[in-house]
Amino acid sequence: MIYPLIKERNKIHIVKDSYHCACGIVFNKDRIINRKTLKKIKFIEIGQVTCEKCVLKLLNYD
């Protein structure tokens, strides 16, 4: 499956909403989403996620 992913702190995380990753890291501190933030989000395969917490959260929800 393809998920929205973002690279923060040298790891690839799953995007949960417009401000947080699935593991709780904040990647967007602004109140609005700007073009710079949208360019950072990529849609790629789930196998490329390197954050263990994000993968565990995803598996617990499914």
C-alpha positions in Angstrom: 0.0 0.0 0.0 1.0 3.6 -0.5 1.1 6.0 2.4 2.0 9.7 2.9 5.5 9.7 4.3 7.8 12.5 5.5 11.5 12.5 6.3 12.3 14.1 9.6 15.3 13.6 11.9 17.0 11.2 9.4 14.0 8.8 9.6 11.0 8.3 7.3 7.7 8.7 9.2 4.1 8.1 8.4 2.0 11.3 8.2 -1.0 11.1 10.6 -2.5 14.6 10.1 -1.3 18.1 9.0 0.9 18.5 12.0 2.0 15.2 13.4 3.5 11.8 12.4 2.0 8.6 13.6 4.7 8.3 16.3 3.9 11.8 17.7 6.7 13.9 16.1 5.6 17.4 15.0 6.7 18.1 11.5 4.6 21.3 10.9 4.6 23.9 13.6 2.7 26.5 11.5 -1.0 26.9 11.9 -1.5 26.6 8.2 -0.1 24.2 5.7 2.2 26.0 3.2 3.7 24.8 -0.1 7.1 24.0 1.6 5.4 21.5 4.0 3.4 19.9 1.1 6.6 19.4 -0.9 8.2 17.4 2.0 5.3 14.8 2.0 5.9 12.0 -0.5 3.6 9.0 -1.3 5.7 5.9 -1.3 5.4 2.2 -0.2 5.1 1.3 3.4 8.2 -0.8 3.3 10.4 2.2 3.1 9.4 3.5 6.6 12.4 3.6 8.9 10.7 4.8 12.1 9.8 1.7 14.2 7.2 3.6 16.3 5.3 4.6 13.2 5.2 1.0 11.9 4.1 -0.4 15.2 1.3 2.2 15.4 0.1 1.4 11.9 0.1 -2.4 12.6 -1.9 -1.8 15.9 -4.6 0.2 14.1 -5.1 -2.4 11.2 
